[in-house]
Amino acid sequence: MNDTICFDFRNQGKDMQENKDVERREVEEKRNSSRVQATFIKYFAYILIFFGFLYFLVRYVFPMLR
């Protein structure tokens, strides 16, 4: 008895491709220079206000405490 086993490999590749869940991720580089400039101006204003407040304390408030 010569038993041969035949497999049908034609649809196996298609089934394997259909069963795969592929998640695609797109990475966008943020190059919005106006947003960077606005942030820089905002933090520069914070620093300027902070040093202005310190100047006010040193110049006017501390001499009154003596």
Secondary structure, DSSP 8 states (H G I E B T S, - for coil): ---------TTHHHHHHHH-------------HHHHHHHHHHHHHHHHHHHHHHHHIIIIIHHHT-
